Amino acid sequence: MKSKGDFPNLNEKDPEGLRPDGKPYRVLVVDDSMFVAKQLAQILTSAGFEVVATAGDGEEGVEKYKELHPNIDLVTMDITMPKMDGVTALQKIIEFDKAAKVVMISALGKNDLVKNSLMIGAKNYIVKPLDRKKVLERITLALN
């Protein structure tokens, strides 16, 4: 019978969601689509991140950020949401915390809003539909 040691793990790298000290990066997911929020949370937790909270609109996202600050490492922010859109929420978070790391999530064809978000201070963006590899790649870039 072969033991686990006979099969070296092909993915011998550390999970993307862990800081150099081994603790998970803490993420706030802001999206009005429960499906997208759940999908993002699954991608992130599978890579070692800790999703500390989710919010269904920009207003709630800003409140949760202020509530959790400074114990938050990154925010994923949908651009199109009710009550307060993601670009406005991004502005409010950056006003509150200049060092905030926010990655925008956008549907195809929202290029102007994405460019505007990056000028305001978003660290990166991800286009829907979500691709696990791209999500982790862009979030890791935003954190480093």
VENTA-V538231 format. One record per helix or strand. SS is the DSSP state (h for helix, s for strand). FROM is the first residue (numbers start at 1). TO is the last residue. If there is no record, write none. Layout:
BEGIN
SS/FROM/TO
SS/FROM/TO
END
This chain:
BEGIN
h/4/6
s/18/18
s/24/24
s/26/30
h/34/46
s/50/55
h/58/68
s/74/78
h/86/96
s/102/106
h/111/120
s/124/127
h/132/143
END
